Amino acid sequence: MSGYFKLVDAHDGAFRIKLISGDGALMAVSAMFPTKEAAAAGIEQLREIAGTGPVVDHSKDADVVADANRNRAKAS
């Protein structure tokens, strides 16, 4: 099974999106959205970003990801 977006209630009547992996693990939790409509729009935005957005690594070993990306590009 592939992963999925789970729309859940948050406090104060707001909503959050949870990204669940194919094996059921929680991968990410969104900011709060004031309405279900706003959360649905957030899911569409997440789909767009996930499909086209670059990885911006701010971790202490960021050069490892940069090297892997360069090596992947060379192999293409």
N, C-alpha and C positions, 0 to 999 in steps of 0.2 A: 504494500500500500504506500502511496506517496504521502508526503506531508500535507498539512492543511492549516487553514486559519480558523481559529476558534474565537467567536465573539462572546465575551463574558461581561457580566454586570460589574461595575466598579462602585465605589462609594459615592454618595451624593447624587445618585441617579445617572451617573455617567457610564461609559462603556470602555472596555479595553479589548485589544486584539492579542491573542496568543498564537505564536507560530509553533506548531507541533510537528515533530519529525515523523517519518513513516513508522518508526518503532515506538511512537508515543512519548518521546522525550520532549520536554519544553525547551525550545530553542531561543525564543525571544518573547518579550512582553512590551507592548506599545505604551505610549503616553495615553492619557485619558482623552476620550472624545465625548462631547456633550450630548450627542444624539446617535442613534443607530445609523442614520443617514451619513453622518460625518465619519463614523467608524467604517461603513461600507466604502466610502470614498478613500479612507485611509488604506483599506485593503487593496484597492486598485492602485494607489500610489506605491504601496509596498511591492506589488507585483512588477510594476514598471522599474523601480529601483533595483530589485533583486535580479531582474533580467538584464539590465544594462549598466548598472552602477559599478564603478571601480571599487577596489578594496583600498581603503586609506588606513594604513597601519601606523598607529601611534604607540605601539608597544616598544619595550626596551630592545627587542631583537628584530626591529622592523626590516633590517637589511635582508633577513632570511626570506621574507615574502617577496621583496623586490627582486631578489635573485631568482626565485622560483618563477615569477612572472616573466622575467627576461628569458629564462631558459625555455619556458613554454612557448613564447613568441618565436624563438629561434627554430623550434621543432616544427612549427606550422608551415 
